[in-house]
Every structure is written in C-alpha cells, then in structure tokens.
Amino acid sequence: VVFASLSAGLGELSFLALTVFFNRNVLQGWGSGTGAAGLVGALFYSGLIQVGLSPQVTLLIMLVFPVSMLLSYFLLLVHPPSFPQWRQVETEYAAVDSEDRQRLMDESEDEQEVSTPEQRTIGPLTWKEKCYVIKGLWKFVVPLGIVYFAEYFINQGLMELLFFHNTVLSHADQYRWYQTLYQFGVLVSRSSLCCFQIRRLWGFPLLQGVNALFLLLAVRFQFLPSVWLVFCIIFFEGLLGGAAYVNTFHFISKENEDRYREFAMATASVGDSLGIALAGIVAFPVHKYFCSL
C-alpha cells in the first residue's frame, strides 16, 4: 500500500508537470483518463470478486495495468521538443570598430545590472520566482486541499459505516458499490472540462464539507432510510471531487506564464495529497469512536 501510494503521488506530480509540454487540451485527456482509471479499477475489482476470485488473486491480475502504463509511456508516447525555458542562449557576436567597442565598454556596468527580456525567460527558476509562483497558488491549493480532505474523510472514515440491512446487498457489496459510484462521479466531472469550466473554486469545498458533515451525522444518528440515498450522495461526492480537481489544474495552467507552468502544476498537486493525508489521520480516531459505540 505504501509503495502504491508513493507511486501514485510521484506519478501525478510528474505527469501534471509534463502536460505543459503538450497542447493545453491534453489536460482534458488527463482528467478523463484518471477518472476512467478509478472507475475501471473499481468495476474490474468488483467484477472479479463477484465471480468468486479472492482479493489476493484479483490484485495479482490487476498488476497488468501498471506494466501496460510503463510500456505505453516508453513505446507509445510521442515526446515533444524541449520546453523553451531550457534552451540555452545563443549569443551572436559581430565585429565592431574601436568607437563602438569603447561605447560598449563604457556601458558595461549598466548592462550587467539590467537583464534582458530573453534572459528572464530562460533557465531554471530562481528561488524568488518559485516563491512568487507559490504565493499565487494558494487560491487554488487551499480549496482543492479542503475538497480532498472532506472527500477522503468520507471515504476512509465514514463510508464503511454506512451499512443497511433492508437490502439484498451485503456489507461488502454495499461498500464496493459506494466506491464504484464514487469513481463514476469522478469520471463524469473530470470529463466535463471540454463542455464547461467552473472558475468559482470555493464552491467545491463548501459543498463537499456539507457532504462530509451530513454523512457524519448520518453515521452517528442512523437516520437515513435507504442505501439508495447514500448511493446518490456518494455519486455527488465524486462529482464534486472530480470537478474541483480538473478545474483547479485547468486554471492553474491557464493563468500561469509558460515559464512558470511546469513548476506550478507540480507544486499544486501537493494540495490534494496533503488533504488526503490529513483526512486519513482524522479518520482513524473517528472510525474507532463510532465502532466503539
């Protein structure tokens, strides 16, 4: 589990940064692809379990997916030219007469203190530039982190406790379908970028927070009448999470200059990862508390 999480985190950071080397529309494909991966994985796992395979055998079979991803990256992906910021400056020298040379020598001090526009757009980012980019990312990272905190607090701390007896589905079946519907919601919303974009990102954490609070109360007081209502809420949870993710990175890519986009995309991915980690820490005692009642 640790290595899988480490790989997922490094993969997300790396591929989001790589999107800046391609057409901006590639971000739509990234959103749809990652959304589809969650749904296909959930359906594949649920299907193999339903036909009688053990979880261990199912996980071993699913190892074909990371191998396929590795092969597709090295064999199918067409690598684009290097991003312009890494090009070295090619300075052309021309012969000058003594008068021009003297004038240039007199102005050399001023030229050393003032950088040209070309010099400011090449080479690695300076520490000052990185701080500038990070400062501009807070308005994106904070809402995304809150969305993922609430989302994974539901998934890790509450979802397993939402069990209903008045249905033909077993406890394990209900949990698997929660995960499947959640992933379906993520797929739908992550694929919506080609149709519309949502700039008011703070709406997502507010709605996801309401979701988490409502389900927390539902677990505590057991007032929900049917599993079908929870199915709808979980699907809505996935819609919010996927929409927050894809719109956040869309506007980060759109609002940052080419020179800063790679660093901005990679850095912003820390937001959802931090939210997930904090949700796991909080979910442990909450889950234990409800189980002790």
C-alpha positions, 0 to 999 in steps of 0.5 A: 500500500505504501509503495502504491501510494508513493507511486501514485503521488510521484506519478501525478506530480510528474505527469501534471508537470509534463502536460505543459509540454503538450497542447493545453487540451491534453489536460482534458485527456488527463482528467478523463483518463484518471477518472476512467482509471478509478472507475475501471479499477473499481468495476474490474475489482468488483467484477472479479470478486463477484465471480468468486476470485479472492482479493489476493488473486484479483490484485495479482491480475490487476498488476497488468495495468501498471506494466501496460502504463510503463510500456505505453509511456516508453513505446507509445508516447510521442515526446515533444521538443524541449520546453523553451525555458531550457534552451540555452542562449545563443549569443551572436557576436559581430565585429565592431570598430574601436568607437563602438567597442569603447561605447560598449565598454563604457556601458558595461556596468549598466548592462550587467545590472539590467537583464534582458527580456530573453534572459528572464525567460530562460533557465531554471527558476530562481528561488524568488520566482518559485516563491512568487509562483507559490504565493499565487497558488494558494487560491487554488491549493487551499480549496482543492486541499479542503475538497480532498480532505472532506472527500477522503474523510468520507471515504476512509472514515465514514463510508464503511459505516454506512451499512443497511440491512433492508437490502439484498446487498451485503456489507461488502457489496454495499461498500464496493458499490459506494466506491464504484459510484464514487469513481463514476462521479469522478469520471463524469466531472473530470470529463466535463472540462471540454463542455464547461469550466467552473472558475468559482473554486470555493464552491467545491469545498463548501459543498463537499464539507456539507457532504462530509458533515451530513454523512457524519451525522448520518453515521452517528444518528442512523437516520437515513432510510435507504442505501439508495440515498447514500448511493446518490450522495456518494455519486455527488461526492465524486462529482464534486471531487472530480470537478474541483480537481480538473478545474483547479489544474485547468486554471492553474495552467491557464493563468500561469506564464509558460515559464512558470507552468511546469513548476506550478502544476507540480507544486499544486498537486501537493494540495490534494495529497496533503488533504488526503493525508490529513483526512486519513489521520482524522479518520482513524480516531473517528472510525474507532469512536463510532465502532466503539459505540 
